Every structure is written in C-alpha cells, then in structure tokens.
Amino acid sequence: MALVATTPGVKDVVGEIEVDPVSIMDDRTRMEVARAIYSFPSLTRYSMDPAMPIRISVQNGNVELYGTVSTTGDKEAAFLRANGVPGVFSVKNYLLVANQPNEAQKQP
C-alpha cells in the first residue's frame, strides 16, 4: 500500500482487503469456477495476463467476479460460465468493461 500511496497522481488509498474464510468446499468451488472461466476460448487470455485477471471470490457457494475485461461479451461469458458450475448458489458480476464508464461514473 505504501508503494501505491507514493505513486504520482494517487490522492488517497483505502485498504479494505478482505480474505475469504477457509473452506474446503469454497476452495473446490473457486477452482471449478476458475477452470470454467479460463477454459472458455475468449476468456483464456485473462489467465495469462497478471495485470488483467478475473478475480474470483467464493463464500458459502456464492461467487463474486472482479476485474476488468475487454468486452461486454467477455463479462457476460464469465458470468454464464461461473453460474454453470455445480454447487454455485449465486454469482455477482462486478467485472468492469475497459473503456466503458461504470455505474458510479454514469451518475452526475
């Protein structure tokens, strides 16, 4: 965090990092979701670029997707792939599409 705070142009850093609770079932689900997402042809590139991964959080079978993808199609594909994994109860898709304003930026 100290490195980011001293980067030119950075005005504030808020450290709200959370660690998912330890769960064998959630770990298994996280791996299955990662396989489902990253094995899909248009999404494979996100597994190879450490600067643009699709981050997967699982808590009690509920999946959250974070990161930035190149297209709306990639965002939708990641959601559908994650939602199709057995044992997943819900998927919240927080992926952002590059070069498109997110919901917070759309409001005046």
SULKA-V826067 format. One record per helix or strand of 2 or more residues. SS is the DSSP state (h for helix, s for strand). FROM is the first residue (numbers start at 1). TO is the last residue. If there is no record, write none. Layout:
BEGIN
ss->SS from->FROM to->TO
ss->SS from->FROM to->TO
END
This chain:
BEGIN
ss->h from->2 to->5
ss->h from->24 to->38
ss->h from->41 to->43
ss->h from->45 to->48
ss->h from->50 to->52
ss->s from->55 to->59
ss->s from->62 to->66
ss->s from->68 to->69
ss->h from->72 to->83
ss->s from->90 to->93
ss->s from->96 to->97
ss->h from->103 to->106
END
